[in-house]
Amino acid sequence: LEGLGETAARAAPRVVPLISSRDEALRLQAIRAAAELGDAEAVDAVRSVYVEKLARIQARRTGGVEPKPAASGAGRRSRGASERGAGARASPVAGTAARESGEEVSEEQLRTFAAAIRALGQLRAPGALQLLGPHTQDSSPSVRTAAFVGLAALGGPGIAAARAGLSDPDRDVQSAVAVALAERGLEGQAALANVLPKAGRARMSFLSAL
């Protein structure tokens, strides 16, 4: 997308409506594309997906009742303001702590949710720092990765928060966070370099990211 330059930028308005698609594969690719394009117009649509997926995942993990599928298109857009409020009030921790009941949600089932989390950071959505933070404690490596990478994309306080991902128990999460920090320029690279003396066996992957 980056190589397409202005062509990609012109395509952005066509990508946003696809985020509301009922086709899960199409929706996933649209979220990723909008994030790469940095299209701020996509924030509300991505936040709507986040709110919808969060509610479903929490329900499955805790044994609750799953909400009905959200409407697409114009009906969905008409609820944009209320969903933005719901996103601000959502309690991710309820779905990230150890489950006492309910069922395990597979990594495959979490792909769109993780993509939405990452995209909210990449798009620098309002309130993203507070929204993404709790997801760094999720039981799923893909969700934790998305949260840390999204935080790194925010810069500043986000980079400081993302540093915790370098000590995540999952090596793949550590590596992804190292790359994300390195891509943020001097600020991210400095954060990465500061942990090298204590990086242990992860030192080589951190150096590779730099």
N, C-alpha and C positions, 0 to 999 in steps of 0.2 A: 504493500500500500504506500509506503514511504516513497518508493521509487516512481510512483505514478504522479506525484506532485499535485498540480491543479486538477488533473483528471479525477484523482481520488477525492479531492475536496468537493468537486461538483457532484460526486456520487453520494456524499453524506446524506442529503435529504431523502434519498431513496432507501437508505439503509435503516433509518430510524423506524419507519412503520413496520419493518420486518421483525423488530424486537417483540412486537405484540402477536406474532404469528402463533398459531396453535401447533405448528410443526416444530417439535422440540429441537431438531437438528438445525433447522433454519434459524430459529430464535437464538441458539447458542452461537452460531457463526455471525449473526447480525450484532450481537452484543460485543463479541471480540473485535469485529470490524469497526464498530462505532468507537470503541475504546482506542484502537490504533489510530483512527482518524482524529481523535481528540475533539469530537463533535459535541459541544456543550448542549446542543439541542436534544441530545439523547439521554441526558441525565434523568428526566422524569420517567421516561420509558424504562430505563434500566432500574431505577428505584422501585418501580411498580413490580418488576419481575422479582427483585430482591425481597420485597414485602410478601409477595405471593409464595415464593419458595420457602422463605423463613417460616411462615405459618404452617406449611405442609410438613416441613422437616421436623419442626417442634412437635407437631401432632403425632407423627409416626414414631418419634423417639420416646415420647412420653405416654403413648397409648391413647392419645386423645382422638377427637373426630377431625378428619381432614376437611378443610374448607372446600367449597365448590370451586371449580375452575373459574378464573376471572374472565370477564368478557373481553373481547378484542376490539381493535379499531376505535371508532368514535366513542362507543360506550365506555371503553377503558379510559380514554383521554379525559372524559368528563369527570372522572373521579380522581384526576391528577392531584388536586390540592389535598383531598382527604388522605390519599396514599402517602403524600409527602409527610403529612403529620403522623401517619401510622409508622412510617419509617423512622421518624425521630423518636417515637415512643417505644418502638419494638425493643424487646429484651432478648438479645442474642444469647445471653448466658443461659437462659432456660433451655436452649437446645444444644448447648455445648458441654454442659456438665455431665458427669457420669449418669447414665440412664438407669432409673429404678424399675421401669416397665417399658412397654412398647417394643419396637424392633430396631435392628441395626439398619442404617441407611447406607447403601453401597456407594463406593466412589463414583460409579457410573451415574447413579441417581443424583449425585451432588454436583455434576459437572456444570450445569447451567447456573446453579446457585453460586458456585465458586467463581464462575466467569463474571457474574453480576457484582460480586464483592470486589473483585480485582478492578473491574471497570469503574466502579464508583470512585476508587482511588485515582485511577488513571485520568478520569474526567474531572477530578478535583471537585466532586460534588459537595455542596454545602453540608457541613456536619459529618463529612466522611471520616475524619480523624476519630471522633467519638463512636461512630457506627462500626468501623472496622476493628477497633481495638479488642473488643471481647472475642471476636472470631479467631484471634491468635491463640486462644486457649481451646479451640475446638478439638474434638477427638479425631477428626479427619485430617490427614496430612494435606490433602488438596485444598481444603478450606483454610487451613492455617497458612499454606503457601500463598493463596490468593490474598488473604488479609495482610500478610507481611509485604508482599509485592505492591499491593495497593497503597499501603502506608508509605513505602519508599517513594512511590510516584508523587506523593503529596509534597515532598521536600520538607525542609525545616523540622518541625516537631515530628512529622511523619517518619523522617529518616531516623531520628532518635528512637522512636518507638519500634521501627523495623529492625534495629540492631539486635533485639532480643531473639529474632529468628535465627541468628547465627549460632545460637546455643540450643536450638530446637533438638529434641531427641531423634528426629528423623534426618538422616544425612541428605536426602533429596531436598527436603525443605531448606536446610542450611545452604546447599549449593544454589538453589533458586534465589534465595534472599541475597546471597553474596553477589550474584550476577545483577540483580535488580539494584543493589546499592552502587555497584561499580558503574552502572549505566547512568547514574544520577550526577556524574561529574565529580568535581573536586570534593564537594560536601559528602557525597556518598562514599567515595573512595577513601576519604579520611576516616570515616566511621568504620569502614572495613579494615583499614590498616591498623587502627587502634586496638583491634582484638587479636591481631596476628600473634603477638607474643604468648597469648594464652590459648591459642586455637588448637593445639595438640594435633591429633591426626587429621583434623579438618583443614590444617594450614595449607596444604597443597591445592585443594580445591578453591580456597579463598585467594591464593596467589594467582591461580589460573583465571579467576574472575577479573582480577586487576590487569 
